[in-house]
């Protein structure tokens, strides 16, 4: 819920700089998980604020299980019946919805690169020609090469969908994958095996 102070601060931002200077409306949306703290982080040029994610499972034993709640934009990591980690996430945006269901980890790849989404860059200079290209629909320009999006600590659960480290703007924004902060993706990656159950619910 927005406090009066937060609303006044946002109004002041809009009046002083207009929409073009409002960090919430820019192309590179800042990571947000809170109202006043988000504004303070934005004013200091930070995009890494997170008051949700934590890991406390290294010393805990028990079979791993992951619960993804799409409505909450949270991932919960259990060992046995004990909750040992919670992560803020960003799942699939409209048109690329993350499917609910019961899955298992079917692949782990620490240095995974997307085979579909990435940039087209000049073969000689390395300059980006087309950012955020979809190889299924965007033809590669002449003289370009494909540079796939990096998806560190990738844990595939079905098809092209998996959990991995990535940018979190505070709402569903991916092409279907489940993005999380890098330290959480690394913790999840270290503590899952192939066949670890993953349940995705609305």
Buried (B, 14 or more C-beta within 10 A) or exposed (E): EEEEEBEEBBEEBBEEEEEEEBBBEEEEBBBBBBBEBBBEBBEEEEBEBBEBBBBEBEEBEEEBBBBBBBEBBBBBBBBEEEBBBBBBBBBBBEEBEBBEEEBBBBEBBEEBBBEBBBBBBEEEEEEBBBEEBEBEEEEEEEEBBBBBBBBBBBBBBBEEBBBBBBEBBBEBBBBBBBBBBEBBBBBBBEBBEEEBBBBBEE
